[in-house]
Amino acid sequence: MTRAATDGSLADAYDPMSAEVKQDPERYWAALRPVQSVHHFTLPPEVADVISANPLAAKPTTDFFSVLRYADVRNLLMNPKMFSSTEGPGPERMVPMGEGGVLLFADDPVHIRQRRLAAKAFTPNSVSELIPRIQNTADDLIDAVSDLGAMEIMRDLALPLSIRTIAAIVGVPMDRVDDFRRWGNGIVAAFGGDPAALNEGFVALQELFAYTQTLIDAVRSGTADAVSPDLAGGVLAGLVHAEVDGTRLTDDEIRLMLMQLITAGFETTSTATANGIYLLCTHPEQRALYEAGDAERRRIAVEEIVRFASPLEGLFRTCNEDVTIAGCPIQKGSKIRAVFASANRDDEQFADAGAFRIDRDPAELRKHLGFGLGPHACIGAALARAELQIVFNTVFSRLPGLELETSRPPIRSTVLTINGFKELHIRWDPARARSRADAGQEKADPA
């Protein structure tokens, strides 16, 4: 019996927004890729009505297409003239954000102008300067739980590390970090097509914009130092003062750019953190390779984690013209989803793609799509890589023998755009936990 026949029922049952499917989406993608690599999904009327009622939606969404094979996803990402970003990266058809859009919501030439400004915060030198601060934060978070013998990874480590790192880059006061985490979570859920989260996400967006405006005003008035020691030299201040071809960014552009930097910067990196710890805990041979490996082996491990369990399941584009992909006709104006997490498990691109192996050829791994590709590739990929290297090094060197908490099973996220865990509990023997000084010699250099 062929694989297609065996897995036909899975292919027929694929609902990308189903909580059941989100428990193991690769099981469905593996069935679909050989037989229906472009999947058409019609939203249930009750879901379509709620999504289309989003105050930021310009027109209704009734269906969308998911592109699952590597070659097709790559082609989609590399052809922005055919596949537009202006209606947003989620299933909703968003109203224009600013004149011509902003970053993830924009096409060139508007997009490239804004990206060049924002990219200044994520140069190799900028990332290198942040490494001691990220390491110190990771150690502080481990210090807070090392004597307890247990923690929930997302709550106690991954999310606070990621949001504090982004806050430092932007210049957000540390006493407002929890607010930014709450706002970011709400916005990510809303733009992920979750009907129940839309109203909460819209409120979070308004609160974020209102507070961001106070920071913009402080930079312009010269009172940034009074708000936060990081604000005057942070990326937000850089955006306020930046000029391109004699023009400055508008306040709307700055607020929207900041929203995207925050939400994209902390949700995916924190999800990748939990994914990596789960994978290393459930693959003992690979964990042994990791713990015995040098800095290069650990860098490769990060790439394999992002390939095998891509934290961003996928993002949407809108077709600018009629197109046919893998034999599937798609009409102009259709919403189409590039499913990074499926593409990275495509056997036609990666040898033994369904296996988690940190001894892969680095040249092969460099082709993964976990950080996107093309003009909208992740602007903070270098920062994410450094943060992941630091957090894995710190966790496994300071908490030897850590394992998953079997009495509290992992809980996966049901947000459409996220591929990973909402909760992941681990445990260890507190008597074996190591101080930052004792463990410091074993931490690989992430630079």
C-alpha positions as CSV (number, residue, x, y, z in Angstrom):
1,M,0.0,0.0,0.0
2,T,1.4,3.4,-0.9
3,R,2.1,6.1,1.6
4,A,-0.6,8.3,-0.1
5,A,-3.2,5.6,0.3
6,T,-2.2,4.9,3.9
7,D,-2.2,8.6,4.9
8,G,-5.2,9.6,2.7
9,S,-7.5,10.1,5.7
10,L,-5.0,12.4,7.3
11,A,-4.7,14.5,4.2
12,D,-8.5,14.7,3.9
13,A,-8.8,15.7,7.6
14,Y,-6.3,18.6,7.5
15,D,-7.7,21.7,9.2
16,P,-4.7,24.1,9.7
17,M,-6.7,26.0,12.5
18,S,-7.7,22.9,14.4
19,A,-6.4,22.4,17.9
20,E,-6.1,18.7,17.2
21,V,-4.0,19.2,14.1
22,K,-1.8,21.7,16.0
23,Q,-0.8,18.9,18.4
24,D,1.3,17.2,15.6
25,P,1.0,19.2,12.3
26,E,3.9,17.4,10.6
27,R,1.8,14.2,10.7
28,Y,-0.6,15.9,8.3
29,W,2.0,17.7,6.2
30,A,3.8,14.4,5.6
31,A,0.6,12.9,4.3
32,L,-0.1,16.0,2.1
33,R,3.2,16.8,0.6
34,P,3.3,13.9,-1.9
35,V,-0.3,14.1,-3.0
36,Q,-1.6,17.6,-2.3
37,S,1.3,20.0,-1.6
38,V,-0.9,23.0,-2.0
39,H,-3.9,22.7,0.4
40,H,-7.0,24.8,0.0
41,F,-8.9,25.5,3.2
42,T,-12.3,27.1,3.5
43,L,-12.9,28.7,6.8
44,P,-16.0,27.7,8.7
45,P,-18.6,30.5,8.5
46,E,-18.5,31.2,12.2
47,V,-14.7,31.6,12.1
48,A,-14.7,33.6,8.9
49,D,-17.2,36.0,10.4
50,V,-15.1,36.6,13.5
51,I,-11.8,37.1,11.6
52,S,-13.5,39.4,9.1
53,A,-15.0,41.5,12.0
54,N,-11.5,42.4,13.1
55,P,-11.4,46.2,13.2
56,L,-8.1,46.1,11.2
57,A,-9.5,43.8,8.5
58,A,-10.3,45.7,5.2
59,K,-12.4,42.9,3.7
60,P,-13.6,39.4,4.5
61,T,-11.5,36.3,4.4
62,T,-13.3,33.1,3.5
63,D,-10.5,30.8,2.5
64,F,-6.7,30.4,2.1
65,F,-4.1,28.2,0.5
66,S,-1.2,26.5,2.3
67,V,2.0,25.8,0.3
68,L,3.9,22.8,1.9
69,R,6.9,21.8,-0.3
70,Y,10.3,23.4,0.1
71,A,10.7,24.4,-3.6
72,D,7.3,26.0,-3.8
73,V,7.7,27.9,-0.5
74,R,11.1,29.2,-1.6
75,N,9.7,30.4,-4.9
76,L,6.8,32.1,-3.1
77,L,9.2,33.9,-0.7
78,M,11.6,35.0,-3.5
79,N,8.9,36.5,-5.7
80,P,7.5,39.5,-3.8
81,K,6.1,41.1,-7.0
82,M,3.8,38.2,-7.5
83,F,3.1,37.6,-3.8
84,S,2.4,40.8,-1.9
85,S,2.8,41.4,1.8
86,T,0.6,44.5,2.1
87,E,-2.5,42.7,3.4
88,G,-0.5,41.3,6.3
89,P,1.2,38.1,7.4
90,G,-1.9,36.5,8.8
91,P,-5.1,35.1,7.2
92,E,-6.8,38.5,7.7
93,R,-6.9,41.0,4.8
94,M,-5.6,44.0,6.8
95,V,-6.2,47.6,6.1
96,P,-3.1,49.5,4.9
97,M,-0.8,50.2,7.8
98,G,0.8,53.6,7.1
99,E,1.3,55.0,3.6
100,G,2.4,51.9,1.6
101,G,2.6,49.6,4.7
102,V,5.3,48.9,7.2
103,L,7.9,46.1,7.1
104,L,6.0,42.8,7.2
105,F,3.0,44.7,5.9
106,A,4.9,46.4,3.0
107,D,6.3,45.8,-0.4
108,D,9.3,47.5,-2.0
109,P,10.2,50.3,-2.3
110,V,8.6,51.2,1.0
111,H,9.7,48.0,2.6
112,I,13.4,48.3,1.7
113,R,13.6,51.9,3.0
114,Q,12.2,50.9,6.4
115,R,14.2,47.7,6.6
116,R,17.5,49.5,6.1
117,L,16.7,51.7,9.1
118,A,15.6,48.9,11.4
119,A,18.5,46.6,10.3
120,K,21.0,49.0,12.0
121,A,19.9,47.5,15.3
122,F,20.8,44.0,14.3
123,T,24.3,44.3,12.7
124,P,26.9,41.7,13.8
125,N,28.6,44.4,15.9
126,S,25.3,45.3,17.6
127,V,24.6,41.7,18.4
128,S,28.1,41.1,19.7
129,E,27.7,44.0,22.1
130,L,24.5,42.4,23.5
131,I,26.0,39.0,24.2
132,P,27.2,39.7,27.7
133,R,23.9,41.2,28.6
134,I,21.9,38.2,27.2
135,Q,24.3,35.8,29.1
136,N,23.8,37.8,32.4
137,T,20.0,37.7,32.0
138,A,20.0,34.0,31.2
139,D,22.1,33.3,34.4
140,D,19.9,35.6,36.5
141,L,16.8,33.6,35.4
142,I,18.5,30.3,36.1
143,D,19.6,31.6,39.5
144,A,16.0,32.3,40.4
145,V,15.0,28.7,39.9
146,S,18.1,26.5,40.3
147,D,17.3,25.6,43.9
148,L,13.7,24.7,43.1
149,G,14.5,21.7,41.0
150,A,11.7,22.5,38.4
151,M,10.5,25.3,36.1
152,E,8.2,25.9,33.3
153,I,10.4,26.9,30.4
154,M,8.2,29.5,28.6
155,R,7.2,31.4,31.8
156,D,10.4,31.2,33.8
157,L,13.1,31.4,31.1
158,A,12.3,31.6,27.4
159,L,9.8,34.5,27.3
160,P,11.5,36.7,29.9
161,L,14.9,36.3,28.3
162,S,13.6,37.1,24.8
163,I,11.4,40.1,25.8
164,R,14.2,41.6,28.0
165,T,16.6,41.3,25.1
166,I,14.2,43.0,22.7
167,A,13.4,45.7,25.3
168,A,17.1,46.5,25.7
169,I,17.5,46.8,22.0
170,V,14.5,49.1,21.6
171,G,15.2,51.1,24.8
172,V,12.0,50.1,26.7
173,P,12.2,50.6,30.5
174,M,12.7,47.3,32.3
175,D,9.8,48.1,34.6
176,R,7.5,47.9,31.6
177,V,8.7,44.6,30.3
178,D,5.7,42.6,31.6
179,D,3.4,45.0,29.8
180,F,5.2,44.5,26.5
181,R,5.1,40.8,27.0
182,R,1.3,40.9,27.6
183,W,0.8,43.2,24.6
184,G,3.0,41.1,22.4
185,N,1.3,37.8,23.3
186,G,-2.1,39.4,22.5
187,I,-1.0,40.8,19.2
188,V,0.7,37.5,18.0
189,A,-2.5,35.5,18.9
190,A,-4.7,38.0,17.1
191,F,-2.7,38.1,13.9
192,G,-2.5,34.3,14.0
193,G,-6.1,33.9,13.0
194,D,-7.4,32.9,16.5
195,P,-11.0,34.2,16.6
196,A,-11.1,34.2,20.4
197,A,-8.0,36.4,20.6
198,L,-9.0,39.1,18.1
199,N,-10.6,41.6,20.5
200,E,-7.9,41.1,23.1
201,G,-5.3,41.6,20.5
202,F,-6.9,44.8,19.2
203,V,-6.9,46.2,22.7
204,A,-3.3,45.2,23.2
205,L,-2.4,46.9,20.0
206,Q,-4.0,50.2,21.0
207,E,-2.3,50.1,24.4
208,L,1.1,49.4,22.8
209,F,0.7,52.2,20.4
210,A,-0.3,54.6,23.1
211,Y,2.7,53.8,25.2
212,T,5.1,53.8,22.3
213,Q,4.0,57.3,21.5
214,T,5.0,58.5,25.0
215,L,8.5,57.0,24.3
216,I,8.7,58.8,20.9
217,D,7.7,62.1,22.5
218,A,10.4,61.6,25.2
219,V,13.1,61.1,22.5
220,R,11.9,64.1,20.6
221,S,11.8,66.3,23.7
222,G,15.3,65.3,24.9
223,T,13.9,63.6,28.0
224,A,14.7,60.0,27.0
225,D,17.3,59.5,29.8
226,A,14.6,60.2,32.4
227,V,12.5,57.4,31.0
228,S,15.2,54.7,30.6
229,P,19.0,54.7,30.4
230,D,18.6,52.5,27.2
231,L,16.1,54.7,25.4
232,A,18.3,57.5,24.1
233,G,20.7,55.0,22.4
234,G,18.1,52.3,21.5
235,V,16.6,51.4,18.1
236,L,13.4,53.5,18.8
237,A,15.5,56.7,19.2
238,G,17.4,55.7,16.1
239,L,14.1,55.4,14.1
240,V,13.0,58.8,15.4
241,H,16.1,60.6,14.3
242,A,16.8,58.6,11.1
243,E,16.6,60.3,7.7
244,V,16.4,58.6,4.3
245,D,16.6,60.7,1.2
246,G,15.8,63.8,3.3
247,T,12.7,62.3,4.8
248,R,11.9,61.0,8.3
249,L,9.7,58.2,9.4
250,T,6.3,59.2,10.6
251,D,5.1,58.4,14.1
252,D,2.7,55.8,12.6
253,E,5.6,54.1,10.9
254,I,7.7,54.1,14.0
255,R,4.8,52.7,16.2
256,L,4.1,49.9,13.6
257,M,7.8,49.1,13.2
258,L,8.2,48.8,16.9
259,M,5.2,46.5,17.2
260,Q,6.6,44.2,14.7
261,L,10.1,44.1,16.2
262,I,8.7,43.3,19.6
263,T,6.2,40.6,18.5
264,A,8.4,38.9,15.9
265,G,11.5,39.2,18.2
266,F,10.3,37.5,21.3
267,E,7.6,35.0,20.4
268,T,9.5,33.0,17.8
269,T,12.8,32.9,19.8
270,S,11.1,31.9,23.0
271,T,9.2,29.1,21.1
272,A,12.5,27.9,19.6
273,T,14.0,27.8,23.1
274,A,11.3,25.4,24.3
275,N,11.4,23.4,21.1
276,G,15.2,22.9,21.5
277,I,15.1,21.9,25.1
278,Y,12.3,19.4,24.3
279,L,14.2,17.9,21.4
280,L,17.4,17.5,23.3
281,C,15.5,15.9,26.2
282,T,13.7,13.4,24.0
283,H,16.7,12.5,21.7
284,P,19.4,11.2,24.1
285,E,22.0,10.4,21.4
286,Q,21.7,13.9,20.0
287,R,21.9,15.4,23.5
288,A,25.1,13.5,24.2
289,L,26.5,14.9,21.0
290,Y,25.4,18.4,22.0
291,E,26.8,18.2,25.6
292,A,30.2,16.7,24.3
293,G,30.3,19.1,21.4
294,D,32.4,22.2,20.8
295,A,31.2,25.7,19.9
296,E,30.7,24.7,16.2
297,R,28.7,21.6,17.0
298,R,26.4,23.7,19.2
299,R,25.9,26.3,16.6
300,I,24.9,23.5,14.1
301,A,22.5,22.2,16.8
302,V,20.7,25.6,16.8
303,E,20.2,25.4,13.1
304,E,18.9,21.9,13.2
305,I,16.5,22.8,16.0
306,V,15.1,25.7,13.9
307,R,14.9,23.4,10.8
308,F,13.3,20.4,12.5
309,A,10.9,22.4,14.7
310,S,10.6,25.7,13.0
311,P,9.0,28.0,15.6
312,L,7.2,30.1,13.0
313,E,4.8,27.7,11.3
314,G,4.3,30.1,8.4
315,L,3.3,33.5,7.1
316,F,0.8,34.7,4.5
317,R,1.1,36.6,1.3
318,T,-1.6,37.8,-1.2
319,C,-1.5,36.8,-4.9
320,N,-1.1,39.8,-7.2
321,E,-2.1,37.7,-10.2
322,D,-3.6,34.3,-11.1
323,V,-1.0,31.6,-10.5
324,T,-0.6,27.8,-10.6
325,I,1.5,26.2,-7.9
326,A,2.1,22.4,-8.0
327,G,-0.8,22.1,-10.4
328,C,-3.2,24.0,-8.1
329,P,-4.8,27.1,-9.7
330,I,-4.9,30.1,-7.3
331,Q,-6.8,33.2,-8.2
332,K,-5.5,36.7,-8.0
333,G,-6.3,38.2,-4.6
334,S,-6.2,34.9,-2.7
335,K,-4.5,34.6,0.6
336,I,-1.6,32.1,0.4
337,R,0.5,30.7,3.3
338,A,4.1,29.8,3.1
339,V,4.4,26.9,5.6
340,F,8.1,27.1,6.7
341,A,7.7,24.2,9.2
342,S,6.5,21.8,6.5
343,A,9.1,23.0,3.9
344,N,11.9,22.2,6.4
345,R,10.7,18.6,6.7
346,D,10.6,18.0,2.9
347,D,12.6,14.9,2.0
348,E,13.1,16.3,-1.5
349,Q,15.3,19.0,0.0
350,F,16.8,17.5,3.2
351,A,18.2,14.0,3.5
352,D,16.3,12.0,6.2
353,A,14.3,15.2,6.8
354,G,12.1,13.6,9.4
355,A,15.1,12.8,11.7
356,F,16.5,15.3,14.3
357,R,20.2,15.2,13.8
358,I,22.7,17.8,15.0
359,D,25.5,16.2,13.0
360,R,24.1,17.4,9.6
361,D,26.3,19.1,7.0
362,P,26.3,22.8,7.8
363,A,26.0,23.6,4.1
364,E,22.7,21.6,3.9
365,L,21.4,23.3,7.1
366,R,22.1,26.8,5.7
367,K,19.2,26.2,3.3
368,H,16.5,25.8,5.9
369,L,13.7,28.4,6.0
370,G,13.2,28.7,9.7
371,F,14.1,32.4,9.5
372,G,12.3,33.0,6.2
373,L,14.0,33.9,3.0
374,G,14.2,36.8,0.5
375,P,13.4,40.4,1.2
376,H,11.3,39.6,4.2
377,A,13.7,37.2,5.8
378,C,14.0,37.6,9.6
379,I,15.8,40.9,10.3
380,G,16.9,39.6,13.7
381,A,18.1,36.2,12.7
382,A,21.7,36.8,14.0
383,L,20.3,38.0,17.4
384,A,18.0,34.9,17.6
385,R,20.9,32.6,16.8
386,A,23.1,34.2,19.5
387,E,20.3,34.1,22.1
388,L,19.5,30.4,21.4
389,Q,23.1,29.4,21.6
390,I,23.4,31.2,25.0
391,V,20.2,29.8,26.5
392,F,20.9,26.2,25.5
393,N,24.5,26.4,26.7
394,T,23.4,27.9,30.0
395,V,20.6,25.5,30.7
396,F,22.5,22.3,29.9
397,S,25.7,23.4,31.7
398,R,24.0,24.7,34.8
399,L,21.3,22.1,35.2
400,P,23.0,18.7,34.5
401,G,20.6,15.8,34.3
402,L,17.6,17.9,33.6
403,E,14.6,16.1,32.1
404,L,11.0,16.6,31.1
405,E,8.5,16.6,34.0
406,T,6.5,13.5,33.2
407,S,3.7,14.4,35.6
408,R,3.0,17.7,33.7
409,P,2.9,16.9,29.9
410,P,3.9,19.6,27.4
411,I,1.1,21.8,26.1
412,R,1.4,22.9,22.5
413,S,0.3,26.3,21.2
414,T,-2.8,26.4,19.1
415,V,-2.0,29.8,17.5
416,L,-1.9,29.3,13.7
417,T,1.4,31.0,13.2
418,I,3.3,29.3,16.1
419,N,4.8,25.8,15.9
420,G,5.8,24.8,19.4
421,F,4.9,24.8,23.0
422,K,2.7,27.0,25.2
423,E,4.0,25.2,28.3
424,L,7.0,22.9,28.9
425,H,7.9,21.7,32.4
426,I,11.3,20.4,33.3
427,R,13.0,19.1,36.4
428,W,16.5,18.4,37.8
429,D,18.2,17.6,41.0
430,P,18.9,20.9,42.9
431,A,21.9,19.4,44.5
432,R,23.6,19.0,41.1
433,A,22.7,22.6,39.9
434,R,25.8,24.6,39.2
435,S,26.6,28.2,39.8
436,R,27.3,30.6,36.9
437,A,31.0,30.7,37.8
438,D,31.3,26.9,37.9
439,A,29.5,26.4,34.6
440,G,31.1,29.3,32.8
441,Q,34.1,27.4,31.5
442,E,31.8,24.9,29.6
443,K,29.7,27.5,27.8
444,A,30.4,27.7,24.1
445,D,31.2,31.1,22.7
446,P,28.1,32.2,20.7
447,A,30.0,35.0,18.9
